[in-house]
Amino acid sequence: MDWTNRIILDPAICHGQACIAGTRVLVSVLLDNLAAGWPEEEILASYPSIGTEDLKAAISYAADLARGRVVETPSAAA
């Protein structure tokens, strides 16, 4: 999915944090809700200004970020 049409990063909106275009719904909030196990229907009901494609865009955005950066984790042997 091409998330670039649905997610914006604009310093004048939400202090430059990634949000769904045309809204002030932060991508991080959507991802937090998904990670917490909220069903898609519940997220969409909580944020009526977004749709299913916006959730998919948020996941795609996160996947692109994960591919571009390595996060060090503690060693299991430590």
C-alpha positions in Angstrom: 0.0 0.0 0.0 1.2 3.5 -0.8 0.7 5.4 2.5 1.9 8.7 1.1 -1.6 9.8 0.0 -3.1 9.1 3.4 -0.5 10.2 6.0 1.0 13.6 6.3 3.9 15.1 8.3 3.4 18.8 8.5 5.1 21.0 11.1 1.9 23.1 11.3 -0.3 20.0 12.1 0.1 18.0 15.3 3.6 19.4 15.8 4.8 17.5 12.7 3.9 14.1 14.0 2.5 11.6 11.4 -1.3 11.8 11.2 -4.0 10.8 8.8 -4.5 13.4 6.1 -7.5 15.7 6.7 -7.6 14.8 10.4 -5.6 15.2 13.6 -5.6 11.5 14.3 -2.0 10.5 15.0 -0.6 7.4 13.3 1.0 6.5 16.6 -2.4 6.4 18.4 -3.8 4.0 15.8 -0.7 1.8 16.0 -0.9 1.8 19.8 -4.6 0.8 19.6 -3.8 -2.0 17.2 -0.9 -3.2 19.3 -3.2 -3.3 22.4 -5.5 -5.7 20.5 -8.3 -3.3 19.7 -10.5 -4.7 16.9 -10.5 -2.6 13.7 -14.2 -2.0 14.1 -13.7 -0.5 17.6 -10.9 1.8 16.4 -13.0 3.0 13.4 -15.9 3.7 15.8 -13.7 5.6 18.1 -12.3 7.7 15.2 -15.1 8.2 12.8 -13.0 10.5 10.6 -10.8 7.6 9.4 -11.5 4.5 7.4 -10.1 1.0 6.9 -7.6 2.3 4.2 -6.3 4.8 6.8 -5.5 1.9 9.2 -3.8 0.0 6.5 -1.8 3.1 5.6 -0.7 3.5 9.3 0.5 -0.1 9.3 2.3 0.3 6.0 3.9 3.5 7.3 5.2 1.7 10.4 6.5 -1.2 8.2 8.5 1.3 6.1 9.9 2.9 9.2 10.9 -0.5 10.6 12.7 -1.4 7.4 14.7 1.8 7.5 16.1 1.6 11.0 17.7 -1.0 13.3 16.7 -0.9 16.9 19.1 -2.6 19.3 17.7 -4.9 21.8 19.3 -6.4 24.9 21.0 -9.7 24.3 19.3 -12.7 25.8 22.6 -13.9 27.2 23.1 -10.7 29.1 
